[in-house]
Amino acid sequence: MMWPMYGWGFGWFWWLMPMAMVAFWGLVICGIVVLVRRGSRGYGRTDSRSESALDILKRRYAAGEINKQEFEEKKKDLS
């Protein structure tokens, strides 16, 4: 006599478990994707957006991209 009540009491469980497993594996996959993306950015590199214009100018002069005259003119323009 109690079997119909037993079925109604656990009926929601059979829908909840598959949905919970899909959600769990979805979160695991999203976590892996986030870790891979974060690792591929290269945290040790300097970002050119964080450098000031004067730092970039000094780096270009040190690399030989511009000569002393150009360096002095651009430095004067920046200050």
C-alpha distances in whole Angstrom, upper triangle without the diagonal:
4,6,7,8,10,12,13,14,16,17,21,21,22,25,26,27,29,31,32,33,35,36,37,39,41,42,43,45,47,48,50,51,52,54,56,57,58,60,62,64,66,66,69,71,73,72,75,74,74,78,80,83,86,84,83,87,88,86,87,91,90,89,92,90,93,96,98,99,96,94,96,96,92,92,94,92,89,91
4,6,5,6,9,10,11,13,14,18,18,19,22,23,24,26,28,28,30,32,33,34,36,38,39,40,42,43,44,46,48,49,50,52,54,55,56,58,60,62,62,66,68,70,69,72,70,70,74,77,79,82,80,80,83,84,82,84,87,86,85,88,87,89,93,94,96,92,90,93,93,89,89,91,89,86,87
4,5,5,6,9,10,11,12,16,16,16,19,21,21,24,25,26,27,30,31,32,34,35,37,38,40,41,42,44,46,47,48,50,52,53,54,56,58,60,60,64,66,68,67,70,68,69,72,75,78,80,78,78,82,82,80,82,85,84,83,86,85,87,91,92,94,90,89,91,91,87,87,89,87,84,86
4,5,5,6,9,10,11,14,15,16,18,20,21,23,24,25,27,29,30,31,33,35,36,37,39,40,42,44,45,46,48,50,51,52,54,56,57,60,60,63,65,67,66,69,67,68,71,74,77,79,77,77,81,82,79,81,84,84,82,85,84,86,90,91,93,89,87,90,90,86,86,88,86,83,85
4,5,5,6,9,10,13,14,15,17,19,20,22,24,24,26,28,29,30,32,34,35,36,38,39,41,43,44,45,47,49,50,51,53,55,56,59,59,62,64,66,64,67,66,66,70,72,75,78,76,75,79,80,78,80,83,82,81,84,83,85,89,90,91,88,86,88,88,84,84,86,84,81,83
4,6,5,7,9,12,12,13,16,17,18,20,22,22,24,26,27,28,30,32,32,34,36,37,38,40,42,43,44,46,48,49,50,52,54,56,56,60,61,63,63,66,64,64,68,71,73,76,74,74,77,78,76,78,81,80,79,82,81,83,87,88,89,86,84,87,87,83,82,85,83,80,81
4,5,6,6,9,10,10,13,15,16,18,19,20,22,24,25,26,28,30,31,32,34,35,37,38,40,41,43,44,46,47,49,51,52,55,55,58,60,62,61,64,62,63,67,69,72,74,72,72,76,77,74,76,79,79,77,80,79,81,85,86,88,84,83,85,85,81,81,83,81,78,80
4,6,5,8,10,11,13,14,16,18,19,20,22,24,24,26,28,29,30,32,34,35,36,38,40,41,42,44,45,46,48,50,52,54,54,58,59,61,60,63,61,62,65,68,70,73,71,71,74,75,73,75,78,78,77,80,78,80,84,85,86,83,81,84,83,80,79,82,80,77,78
4,6,8,9,11,13,13,15,17,18,19,21,23,23,24,27,28,29,31,33,34,35,37,38,39,41,43,44,45,47,49,50,53,52,56,58,59,58,61,60,60,64,66,69,72,70,69,73,74,72,74,77,76,75,78,77,79,82,84,85,82,80,82,82,78,78,80,78,75,77
4,6,5,7,10,10,11,14,15,16,17,20,20,21,24,25,26,27,30,31,32,34,35,36,38,40,41,42,44,46,47,50,50,53,55,57,56,59,57,58,61,64,67,69,67,67,71,72,69,71,74,74,72,76,74,77,80,81,83,79,78,80,80,76,76,78,76,73,75
4,5,6,7,9,11,13,14,15,17,19,20,21,23,24,25,27,29,30,31,33,35,36,38,39,40,42,44,45,47,49,50,53,55,57,55,58,57,57,61,64,66,69,67,66,70,71,69,70,74,73,72,75,73,76,79,81,82,79,77,79,79,75,75,78,75,72,74
4,6,5,6,9,11,11,12,15,16,17,18,21,21,22,24,26,27,28,31,32,33,35,36,37,39,41,42,44,46,46,50,51,53,52,55,53,54,57,60,63,65,63,63,67,68,65,67,70,70,69,72,70,72,76,77,79,75,73,76,76,72,72,74,72,69,71
4,5,5,6,9,10,10,12,14,15,16,18,20,21,22,24,25,26,29,30,31,33,35,36,37,39,41,42,45,45,48,50,52,51,54,52,53,56,59,62,64,62,62,66,66,64,66,69,68,67,70,69,71,75,76,78,74,72,75,75,71,71,73,71,68,70
4,6,6,7,9,10,12,13,15,16,18,19,21,22,24,25,27,28,30,31,33,34,36,37,39,40,42,45,45,48,50,52,51,54,53,53,57,60,62,65,63,62,66,67,64,66,69,69,67,70,69,71,75,76,78,74,73,75,75,71,71,74,72,69,71
4,6,6,7,9,11,11,13,15,16,17,19,21,22,23,25,27,28,29,31,32,33,35,37,38,40,43,43,47,48,50,49,51,50,51,54,57,59,62,60,60,63,64,62,63,67,66,65,68,66,69,72,74,75,72,70,73,72,69,69,71,69,66,68
4,6,5,6,9,10,10,12,14,15,16,18,20,21,22,24,26,27,28,30,31,33,34,36,38,40,40,44,46,47,46,49,48,48,52,55,57,60,58,57,61,62,60,61,65,64,63,66,64,67,70,71,73,70,68,70,70,66,66,69,67,64,65
4,5,5,6,9,10,10,12,14,15,16,18,20,21,23,24,26,27,29,30,31,33,35,37,39,39,43,44,47,46,49,48,48,52,54,57,60,57,57,60,61,59,60,64,63,62,65,63,66,69,71,72,69,67,70,70,66,66,69,67,64,66
4,5,5,6,9,10,11,12,14,15,17,18,20,21,23,24,26,27,29,30,32,33,35,38,38,42,43,45,44,47,46,47,51,53,56,58,56,55,59,60,58,59,62,62,60,63,62,64,68,69,71,68,66,69,69,65,65,68,66,63,65
4,5,5,6,9,10,10,12,14,15,16,18,20,21,22,24,26,27,28,30,32,33,36,37,40,41,43,42,45,44,44,48,51,53,56,54,53,57,58,55,57,60,60,58,61,60,62,66,67,69,65,64,66,66,62,62,65,63,60,62
4,5,5,6,9,10,10,12,14,15,16,18,20,21,23,24,26,27,29,30,32,34,35,38,40,42,41,44,43,43,47,49,52,55,52,52,56,56,54,56,59,58,57,60,59,61,65,66,68,64,62,65,65,61,61,64,62,59,61
4,5,5,6,8,10,11,12,14,15,17,18,20,21,23,24,26,27,29,31,33,34,37,39,41,40,43,42,43,46,49,52,54,52,51,55,56,53,55,58,57,56,59,58,60,64,65,67,64,62,65,65,61,61,64,62,59,61
4,5,5,6,9,10,11,12,14,15,16,18,20,21,22,24,26,27,29,32,32,36,37,39,38,41,40,41,44,47,50,52,50,49,53,54,51,53,56,55,54,57,55,58,62,63,65,61,60,63,62,59,59,62,60,57,59
4,6,5,6,9,10,10,12,14,15,16,18,20,21,22,24,26,27,30,30,34,35,37,36,39,38,39,42,45,47,50,48,47,51,52,49,51,54,54,52,55,54,56,60,61,63,59,58,60,60,56,56,59,57,54,56
4,5,5,6,9,10,11,13,14,15,17,19,20,21,23,25,26,29,29,32,34,36,36,39,38,38,42,45,47,50,47,47,50,51,49,50,54,53,51,55,53,56,59,61,62,59,57,60,60,56,56,59,57,54,56
4,5,5,6,8,10,11,12,14,15,17,18,20,21,23,25,27,28,31,33,35,34,38,37,38,41,44,46,49,46,46,49,50,47,49,52,51,50,53,52,54,58,59,61,58,56,59,59,55,55,58,57,53,56
4,5,5,6,9,10,11,12,14,15,17,18,20,21,23,26,27,30,31,33,32,35,34,35,39,42,44,47,44,43,47,48,45,47,50,50,48,51,49,52,56,57,59,56,54,57,57,53,53,56,54,51,53
4,5,5,6,9,10,10,12,14,15,16,18,20,21,24,24,28,29,31,30,33,33,33,36,39,42,45,42,42,45,46,44,45,49,48,46,50,48,51,54,56,57,54,52,55,55,51,51,54,52,49,51
4,6,5,6,9,10,11,12,14,15,17,19,21,23,23,27,28,31,30,33,33,33,36,40,42,45,42,41,45,46,43,45,48,47,46,49,48,50,54,55,57,54,52,55,55,51,51,54,53,49,51
4,5,5,6,9,10,11,12,14,15,17,19,21,22,26,27,29,29,32,31,32,35,39,41,43,41,40,44,44,41,43,46,45,44,47,46,48,52,53,55,52,50,53,53,50,50,53,51,48,50
4,5,5,6,9,10,11,12,14,15,17,20,21,24,25,27,26,29,28,29,33,36,38,41,38,37,41,42,39,41,44,43,42,45,44,46,50,51,53,50,48,51,51,47,47,50,48,45,47
4,5,5,6,9,10,11,12,14,16,18,18,22,23,26,25,28,28,28,31,35,37,39,37,36,40,41,38,40,43,42,41,44,43,46,49,50,52,49,47,50,50,46,46,49,48,44,46
4,5,5,6,9,10,11,12,15,17,18,21,22,25,25,28,28,28,31,35,37,39,37,36,40,40,37,39,42,41,39,43,42,44,48,49,51,48,46,49,50,46,46,49,48,45,47
4,5,5,6,9,10,11,13,15,17,20,21,23,23,26,25,26,29,33,35,37,35,34,37,38,35,37,40,39,38,41,39,42,46,47,49,46,44,47,47,44,44,47,45,42,44
4,6,5,6,9,10,11,14,14,18,19,21,20,23,23,23,27,30,32,35,32,31,35,36,33,35,38,37,36,39,38,41,44,45,47,44,42,45,45,41,41,44,43,40,42
4,5,5,6,9,10,12,13,16,18,20,20,23,23,24,27,30,32,35,32,31,35,35,32,34,38,36,35,38,37,40,43,45,47,44,42,45,45,42,41,44,43,40,42
4,5,5,6,9,11,13,16,17,20,19,23,23,24,26,30,32,34,31,30,34,34,31,33,36,35,33,37,36,38,42,44,46,43,41,44,44,41,41,44,43,40,42
4,5,5,7,10,11,15,15,17,17,20,20,21,24,27,29,31,29,28,31,32,29,31,34,33,31,35,33,36,39,41,43,40,38,41,41,38,38,41,39,36,39
4,6,6,8,8,12,13,15,15,18,18,19,22,25,27,30,27,26,30,30,28,29,33,32,30,34,33,35,38,40,42,39,37,40,40,36,36,39,38,35,37
4,6,6,8,10,12,15,15,19,20,20,22,26,28,30,27,26,30,30,27,29,32,31,29,33,32,35,38,39,42,39,37,40,40,37,37,40,39,36,38
4,6,8,11,11,14,14,17,18,19,21,25,27,29,26,25,28,28,25,27,30,29,27,30,29,32,36,37,40,37,35,38,39,35,35,38,37,34,37
4,6,9,9,11,11,14,14,15,18,21,23,25,22,21,25,25,23,24,28,27,25,28,27,30,33,35,37,34,32,35,35,32,32,35,34,31,33
4,5,6,9,10,13,15,15,17,20,23,24,21,20,24,24,21,23,26,24,23,27,26,29,32,33,35,33,31,34,34,31,31,34,33,30,32
4,6,8,9,13,14,13,15,19,22,23,20,20,23,23,21,23,26,24,24,27,27,29,32,33,35,33,30,33,34,31,30,33,32,29,31
4,7,9,13,14,13,15,18,21,22,18,18,22,21,18,21,24,22,21,25,25,27,30,31,33,31,28,31,32,29,28,32,31,28,30
4,6,9,12,11,12,16,18,19,15,15,19,18,15,18,21,19,18,22,21,24,27,28,30,28,25,28,29,26,25,29,28,26,27
4,6,9,8,8,12,14,15,12,12,15,15,13,15,18,17,17,20,19,21,24,25,27,25,22,25,26,23,22,25,25,22,24
4,5,6,7,11,13,15,12,11,15,16,14,15,19,18,18,21,20,21,24,25,27,24,22,25,25,22,21,25,24,21,23
4,5,5,8,10,12,10,8,12,13,11,12,16,16,15,18,17,18,21,22,24,21,19,21,22,18,18,21,20,17,20
4,6,8,9,12,11,10,13,15,14,15,18,19,19,21,19,20,24,24,25,22,20,23,23,19,19,21,20,17,19
4,7,10,12,10,10,14,15,14,16,19,19,19,22,21,21,24,24,26,23,20,22,23,19,18,21,20,17,18
4,7,8,6,7,10,11,10,12,15,15,16,18,17,18,21,21,22,20,17,19,20,16,15,18,17,14,16
4,5,5,6,9,10,11,13,14,15,17,19,17,17,20,19,20,18,15,16,17,13,12,15,14,10,12
4,5,5,6,9,10,11,12,14,15,17,15,14,17,16,17,14,12,13,13,10,9,12,11,8,10
4,5,5,6,9,10,10,12,14,15,14,13,15,14,15,13,10,11,12,9,7,10,10,7,9
4,5,5,6,9,10,10,12,14,14,14,16,15,17,15,12,13,15,12,10,14,14,11,13
4,5,5,6,9,10,10,12,11,11,14,15,16,13,11,13,14,11,11,14,14,12,14
4,5,5,6,9,10,11,10,9,11,11,12,10,7,10,11,8,8,11,11,10,12
4,5,5,6,9,10,10,10,11,10,13,11,8,10,12,10,9,13,14,12,14
4,5,5,6,9,9,10,12,12,15,13,10,13,15,13,12,16,17,15,17
4,5,5,6,5,6,9,11,13,10,9,12,14,11,12,16,16,15,17
4,5,5,6,5,6,7,10,9,6,10,12,11,11,14,15,15,17
4,5,8,8,9,10,13,12,10,13,15,14,14,17,19,18,19
4,6,8,10,12,15,13,12,15,17,16,16,20,20,19,22
4,5,7,9,12,11,10,14,15,15,16,19,20,19,22
4,7,10,12,10,10,13,14,13,15,18,18,18,21
4,7,8,6,6,10,11,10,12,15,15,16,18
4,6,5,6,9,10,11,12,14,16,17,18
4,6,5,6,9,10,10,12,14,15,16
4,5,5,6,9,10,11,12,14,16
4,6,5,6,8,10,11,12,14
4,6,5,6,9,10,11,12
4,6,5,6,9,10,11
4,5,5,6,9,10
4,5,5,6,9
4,5,5,6
4,5,5
4,6
4
